Amino acid sequence: MRYLTPRKAAEGLGASHTGTQDHWFLTVTAVALAVLTPCFFLIVGRAIGLPREEVILHFSRPVPAIITGLFIIIGMMHFIRGTRVMIDDYFNHTARKVAIILSVIFSWAVIAVAVYALARMGLGAIALV
């Protein structure tokens, strides 16, 4: 019979050897998202109803662009790790691998599109000025 010491339990070295790391990552990103979400909603709320040129100018400023980028990147990283934990719990074998691959591809695609859009708006503002 194996004895699980308190240290080993605290380090999260169970069957997958990542339990505590996943928990801390999700906790830290959840706290970051709790701070970023109201800021993101304020930034997007101020842009609603503006003409296209003003939206481009709004998101070309550093604070809205940085907060939007952080919100998307941290949110998608949280999504990747969260879906990985969920998929590990509910899928087996090949379905698990396919689901993990699809969730990671989807998340990185969202990140790439968001960063590209922010970069285009930043560069587009130069042409508008």
N, C-alpha and C positions, 0 to 999 in steps of 0.2 A: 504494500500500500504506500502511495506517495503522499507526502505531507507538503501542503502549499504554505510556505512561510509568509508572514505578513509583508516582508520586503518584496517577494516575488509577486504577491497579489497587488501591491501598490505600484509596482513597475508595469503592471499590465502584461506580464509575460505568460499569458494563457495559451490557448491553442493557436491563435493567429499571431501572437507576439506584437500586436498593434493596438490592442483595446484602449489603453490609456492614452496613447498618442492620438488615436482617432477622436477620443473624447475631448482632449485638450484642444486639438485643432478646431473641432466643431464649436467648442465653447468660446475660443478666442475669436473666430470668425463671426459667431453669432453676436458677440458683444460689439465687434466692429460694425456689423450690419445694423445693430440697434442704434448706433450713433449716426451712421451714414444714411439710413433710410429717410428720416425726417428732412435731412439736408437735401437729399436727392429729390424728394417730393416738392420741396420749396423751389428748387432750381427748375424742375420740369414744370411746376405750376406757374411760375413766372413766364415761361416761354409759351404756354398754351394761348392760342389766339393771336400770337404775333405773326406778322408777315414773314415769308421765307427768309428774306435778307436779315431781318432783325433776329430771327432764331439762330441763323448762322453767326451773327455777331455776338449773340448771347453766349453760345457754346464755344466761341473762340476765345473768350476770356479765360484766364488761368483757373480761377476757383471753380466755376461751373464745370469746366472740362476735367479737372483733376478729381473732383468729387464724383462726377458721373463715371469716369474711368475706374476709380477705386470701387465704386458701388458694383459695377458690372463684373470686374475681375474678382473681387472678394466674394461676391454672391455666387459666381460660377464655380469658384474653387470650393466653396461651402457645399454647393450642389453636387459637385463631383464626389467629394468625400462622403456626403450624406447618402447619395444614391448607391455608392459602393457598399456602405454598411447595410443598407436595406436589401440590395441585390444579393449580398452574401447570405443574408438570413432567409430569403424566400426562393432563390433559384438554385438549380443544381447543374453541374457539369457544363455542357456546351451552351445551354441557355444562359448560364451565369456569365460565361466569357463573352458571348454576343451582347448581352445587356450592358455589361461594363464597358465594352468597346464603344457601343452606340452612345451611352451617356457621356463618355469622355469626348468623343468626336463632336457631339452636339454642343457640349459646354465650350470647347475650344473654338468651335465655329462661331458661337455667340460672342465670345471674347474678341475674336478676330474682326467680326463685322462691326462691333461697337468701337473698337480702337480705330479701325479704318474710317468709320463715320466721323469720329471726333477729329481725326487728323485731317480729313477732307474739309470739315467745317473750319478748322483752324487755318488751313491754307486758303480756303475760299474767302475767308474774311479779308485776307491780304488783297485779293482782287477787288473786293467791294469798297475798300478804303481808298 
